C-alpha cells in the first residue's frame, strides 16, 4: 500500500507544472557625478527598475556607489545593468571586479551598459567589453559630443518592439570600437551625426581623423547596439543617458527597458515594455548636487 501511495505521489508531482524562477536583474549605479540632472546614475537606475516592476516574473535590485552591497546577490542573476562613470573610474576596473564580472559572463549572464559605463580603458576592459556587449567607447577613436539624435527607423529586433521614431538631445557617443566585422552585433539606434559634432579639436574624446572622415561621409553612427555571445549570453550598449530628463521620453525608456529584458532572456512584450513616468517620479532620488542654476537673462542694449 505504501509503495502504491509513493508511486501515486510521484506521478502527481510530475504532472504538476514546474514553477519558473523569477528573472533577477541587478542594477549597479555609480557614484554621484557631474552637475544637477546629469549622470544621475542612482535616480536613473531606480526609475528603470520601477518601470520594470509591472513585468510579470521580473525582480530587480538597485545597488549604489558602483558595486553591490554583497557579491552573493549575483547568484541567480539573469542580467546586470551598469550605469556609472567610465574611463579609469569605471567601477568594473577596480581590483579584481573585471575578473568577477567575466566569470558571470562565462555563465551566460546578460550585461547592459548605459552612457559613460560603455567606456573602460584601452589597456583594461576594452577587449572584455567588446566580447561581453559587442563594443565600447575607445579613447582617441570614439567621440562624445552633445547633439540631437534623430532616430527615424529601427531594425526588426525584440529590443525595438513597439518603439516609435523619436528625437532627443543628449551626449550621444559615437564612432565606437566594435567587434571585428560587427560579428553578432546589431545596431539598434543609428543616426547621421551633424558636422557640428566635430567642432572641437582632436583629443581623447573630442575628435580624431577617422571620426571626422566618418561624419564627413555621412555614415550613420550607431549609438545603441545589441550583441550575442557564443555561450548564448547577451549584451547591449546605450550611449545616451547623460541628460536625466531623457528618461522622460517614453520611446527612449521603452527601448532600454526592452533591451534589459532581452539580455535577461525574458520575453519582450509585442508592444514593448509599457511604462509611465510622472514629473515627480522623474525628479525623485536625485543626487544632492545643489539646485540647477537658471539661465542668465541678457539685458537688451539701450537705444
C-alpha positions as CSV (number, residue, x, y, z in Angstrom):
1,X,0.0,0.0,0.0
2,X,2.8,2.4,0.9
3,X,4.5,1.7,-2.4
4,X,1.4,2.5,-4.3
5,X,0.9,5.8,-2.4
6,X,4.5,6.7,-3.1
7,X,4.2,6.0,-6.8
8,X,0.9,8.0,-6.9
9,X,2.6,10.9,-5.2
10,X,5.5,10.9,-7.6
11,X,3.1,10.8,-10.6
12,X,1.2,13.8,-9.2
13,X,4.4,15.8,-8.7
14,X,5.5,15.1,-12.3
15,X,2.1,16.1,-13.6
16,X,2.1,19.5,-11.9
17,X,3.7,22.3,-13.9
18,X,7.1,23.4,-12.8
19,X,7.1,26.9,-11.3
20,X,9.6,29.1,-13.2
21,X,12.0,31.1,-11.1
22,X,11.8,34.9,-11.2
23,X,14.1,36.7,-13.6
24,X,16.5,38.6,-11.4
25,X,18.1,41.8,-12.7
26,X,20.8,43.6,-10.9
27,X,21.3,47.4,-11.4
28,X,24.7,48.9,-10.4
29,X,24.6,52.7,-10.1
30,X,27.8,54.6,-10.0
31,X,28.7,57.3,-7.5
32,X,27.4,60.9,-7.8
33,X,28.9,62.7,-10.8
34,X,28.6,65.9,-12.9
35,X,26.1,68.6,-12.2
36,X,22.3,68.5,-11.4
37,X,20.3,66.4,-13.8
38,X,23.4,64.9,-15.4
39,X,24.8,61.5,-14.8
40,X,22.0,60.7,-12.3
41,X,23.0,57.1,-12.0
42,X,21.1,56.3,-8.9
43,X,17.9,58.1,-9.9
44,X,18.1,56.6,-13.4
45,X,18.5,53.0,-12.2
46,X,15.7,53.4,-9.7
47,X,13.4,54.8,-12.4
48,X,14.2,51.9,-14.8
49,X,13.9,49.3,-12.1
50,X,10.5,50.7,-11.1
51,X,9.4,50.7,-14.7
52,X,10.1,47.0,-15.0
53,X,8.0,46.3,-11.9
54,X,4.9,45.7,-13.9
55,X,6.6,42.9,-15.9
56,X,5.4,39.6,-14.5
57,X,8.1,37.4,-13.2
58,X,10.8,40.1,-13.1
59,X,12.5,41.2,-9.9
60,X,15.0,44.0,-9.7
61,X,17.7,45.2,-7.2
62,X,19.4,48.5,-7.3
63,X,22.9,48.8,-5.8
64,X,24.6,52.2,-5.5
65,X,28.1,53.6,-5.2
66,X,29.5,51.5,-8.1
67,X,29.2,47.9,-6.7
68,X,26.8,45.5,-5.0
69,X,26.4,45.5,-1.2
70,X,27.2,41.8,-1.1
71,X,28.6,39.8,-4.0
72,X,26.2,36.9,-3.1
73,X,23.4,38.9,-4.8
74,X,24.9,37.9,-8.2
75,X,23.8,34.3,-7.5
76,X,20.9,33.6,-9.8
77,X,21.1,36.9,-11.6
78,X,19.9,36.8,-15.2
79,X,21.4,40.2,-16.1
80,X,23.4,43.1,-14.8
81,X,23.0,46.7,-15.9
82,X,25.7,49.2,-15.0
83,X,25.1,53.0,-15.2
84,X,28.2,54.9,-13.9
85,X,31.2,56.9,-14.8
86,X,33.8,55.2,-17.0
87,X,37.4,55.5,-18.1
88,X,39.8,54.9,-15.3
89,X,37.0,55.5,-12.8
90,X,34.8,52.7,-14.2
91,X,33.7,50.6,-11.2
92,X,34.3,47.3,-13.0
93,X,38.0,48.2,-13.3
94,X,38.6,48.4,-9.6
95,X,40.5,45.5,-8.0
96,X,39.5,42.1,-9.4
97,X,36.0,43.1,-10.4
98,X,36.6,42.7,-14.1
99,X,37.5,39.0,-13.5
100,X,34.4,38.6,-11.3
101,X,32.1,40.0,-14.0
102,X,34.0,37.9,-16.5
103,X,33.1,34.8,-14.6
104,X,29.4,35.7,-14.7
105,X,29.6,36.4,-18.4
106,X,31.0,32.8,-18.8
107,X,27.8,31.6,-17.2
108,X,25.7,33.4,-19.8
109,X,24.6,36.3,-17.6
110,X,23.5,39.3,-19.6
111,X,25.2,42.7,-19.4
112,X,23.9,46.2,-20.3
113,X,26.0,49.4,-20.1
114,X,24.5,52.9,-20.0
115,X,26.2,56.1,-21.1
116,X,29.7,56.6,-19.7
117,X,29.7,53.0,-18.4
118,X,30.3,51.9,-22.0
119,X,33.9,53.2,-21.7
120,X,36.5,51.1,-20.0
121,X,40.2,52.0,-20.8
122,X,42.0,50.7,-23.8
123,X,44.5,48.7,-21.8
124,X,42.0,47.2,-19.4
125,X,38.4,46.3,-20.2
126,X,38.3,47.2,-23.9
127,X,38.7,43.6,-25.2
128,X,36.4,42.3,-22.5
129,X,33.6,44.8,-23.2
130,X,33.7,44.1,-26.9
131,X,33.4,40.4,-26.0
132,X,30.6,40.9,-23.5
133,X,28.5,43.6,-25.1
134,X,29.8,43.9,-28.6
135,X,31.5,47.3,-28.5
136,X,32.7,50.1,-26.3
137,X,34.0,53.7,-26.3
138,X,37.7,53.8,-27.1
139,X,39.7,57.0,-26.4
140,X,41.2,58.7,-29.5
141,X,38.8,56.7,-31.6
142,X,35.3,57.4,-30.2
143,X,33.8,60.9,-29.6
144,X,31.3,62.3,-27.0
145,X,29.6,65.5,-28.4
146,X,26.2,66.7,-27.4
147,X,23.7,66.6,-30.4
148,X,20.2,65.9,-31.4
149,X,19.9,62.3,-32.2
150,X,17.1,61.9,-34.7
151,X,16.1,58.2,-34.8
152,X,13.7,57.5,-37.7
153,X,14.0,53.8,-38.4
154,X,14.8,50.7,-36.4
155,X,15.8,47.1,-37.3
156,X,13.4,44.3,-36.6
157,X,14.6,43.0,-33.2
158,X,12.9,42.2,-29.9
159,X,14.5,45.3,-28.4
160,X,12.7,47.6,-30.8
161,X,9.3,46.2,-30.2
162,X,6.7,48.9,-30.0
163,X,9.2,51.7,-30.3
164,X,8.3,54.8,-32.4
165,X,10.7,57.3,-34.0
166,X,12.0,59.9,-31.6
167,X,14.4,62.7,-31.3
168,X,16.4,63.8,-28.2
169,X,19.3,65.9,-27.3
170,X,22.0,64.0,-25.4
171,X,25.7,63.3,-25.2
172,X,25.4,60.6,-27.8
173,X,28.8,58.9,-28.0
174,X,29.6,57.5,-31.4
175,X,32.3,56.0,-33.6
176,X,32.5,53.2,-31.1
177,X,35.0,50.4,-31.2
178,X,33.0,47.3,-32.2
179,X,34.0,43.7,-32.7
180,X,35.8,42.9,-35.9
181,X,33.3,42.8,-38.8
182,X,30.5,43.6,-36.3
183,X,30.3,39.9,-35.6
184,X,27.0,39.1,-33.9
185,X,26.4,42.8,-33.2
186,X,23.2,44.5,-34.3
187,X,23.0,48.3,-34.4
188,X,19.7,49.4,-32.7
189,X,19.9,53.2,-32.7
190,X,21.6,54.9,-35.6
191,X,21.6,58.5,-36.9
192,X,23.5,60.9,-39.1
193,X,25.8,63.0,-36.8
194,X,25.8,66.7,-37.9
195,X,29.0,68.5,-38.8
196,X,28.8,70.4,-35.6
197,X,29.8,67.3,-33.6
198,X,33.3,67.8,-35.0
199,X,33.7,71.4,-33.9
200,X,36.2,70.6,-31.2
201,X,39.8,69.9,-31.8
202,X,41.3,66.4,-31.8
203,X,41.6,64.7,-28.4
204,X,41.0,61.6,-26.3
205,X,37.2,62.2,-26.6
206,X,36.6,65.2,-28.8
207,X,37.8,64.2,-32.2
208,X,40.2,62.3,-34.5
209,X,40.8,62.0,-38.2
210,X,38.8,58.7,-38.5
211,X,35.8,60.1,-36.7
212,X,35.9,63.3,-38.8
213,X,36.0,61.3,-42.0
214,X,33.1,59.2,-40.9
215,X,30.9,62.3,-40.2
216,X,32.0,64.0,-43.4
217,X,30.9,60.9,-45.4
218,X,27.5,60.9,-43.8
219,X,27.9,57.4,-42.4
220,X,25.2,56.5,-39.9
221,X,26.6,56.5,-36.4
222,X,25.5,53.7,-34.0
223,X,24.7,54.9,-30.5
224,X,22.9,51.7,-29.2
225,X,23.6,48.1,-30.2
226,X,23.0,44.6,-29.0
227,X,25.3,41.6,-29.2
228,X,25.2,37.9,-28.6
229,X,28.0,35.6,-27.3
230,X,28.8,32.0,-28.3
231,X,27.6,30.8,-24.9
232,X,24.2,32.4,-25.5
233,X,25.0,35.3,-23.3
234,X,23.6,38.7,-24.4
235,X,24.7,42.3,-24.1
236,X,23.9,45.9,-25.1
237,X,25.4,49.3,-25.0
238,X,23.4,52.5,-24.9
239,X,25.5,55.7,-25.2
240,X,22.8,58.2,-24.2
241,X,21.7,58.9,-20.6
242,X,23.9,62.0,-19.9
243,X,20.7,64.0,-19.6
244,X,18.5,62.6,-16.8
245,X,15.4,64.2,-18.3
246,X,15.8,62.0,-21.4
247,X,14.3,59.2,-19.3
248,X,11.1,61.1,-19.5
249,X,11.0,60.3,-23.2
250,X,8.7,57.2,-23.5
251,X,10.4,55.8,-26.6
252,X,13.9,56.1,-25.2
253,X,12.7,54.5,-22.0
254,X,10.9,51.7,-23.7
255,X,13.9,50.9,-25.9
256,X,16.2,50.5,-22.9
257,X,13.6,48.6,-20.9
258,X,13.1,46.2,-23.8
259,X,16.9,45.7,-24.0
260,X,17.2,44.9,-20.3
261,X,14.5,42.2,-20.6
262,X,16.2,40.9,-23.8
263,X,19.7,40.5,-22.2
264,X,18.0,38.7,-19.3
265,X,16.5,36.2,-21.8
266,X,13.0,37.3,-20.8
267,X,10.2,37.7,-23.4
268,X,9.8,41.2,-24.6
269,X,6.1,42.1,-25.0
270,X,4.9,42.6,-28.6
271,X,4.4,46.3,-28.0
272,X,7.4,46.7,-25.8
273,X,7.5,47.4,-22.1
274,X,4.8,50.0,-21.4
275,X,5.5,52.4,-18.6
276,X,4.5,55.9,-17.4
277,X,6.7,58.3,-15.6
278,X,5.4,61.4,-13.9
279,X,7.3,64.6,-13.4
280,X,7.5,63.9,-9.7
281,X,8.9,60.4,-10.4
282,X,11.5,61.8,-12.8
283,X,12.7,64.3,-10.2
284,X,12.8,61.8,-7.4
285,X,16.0,60.3,-5.9
286,X,18.4,62.8,-7.5
287,X,21.9,63.0,-6.1
288,X,22.5,66.0,-3.7
289,X,24.3,68.2,-6.2
290,X,22.6,71.6,-5.5
291,X,20.0,73.3,-7.5
292,X,20.3,73.8,-11.2
293,X,21.1,77.5,-11.9
294,X,18.5,79.3,-14.0
295,X,19.7,80.7,-17.3
296,X,21.2,84.2,-17.2
297,X,18.9,86.8,-18.7
298,X,20.7,89.0,-21.2
299,X,20.0,92.7,-20.9
300,X,18.7,94.4,-24.1
301,X,21.1,97.2,-25.2
302,X,19.8,100.7,-24.6
303,X,18.7,102.6,-27.6
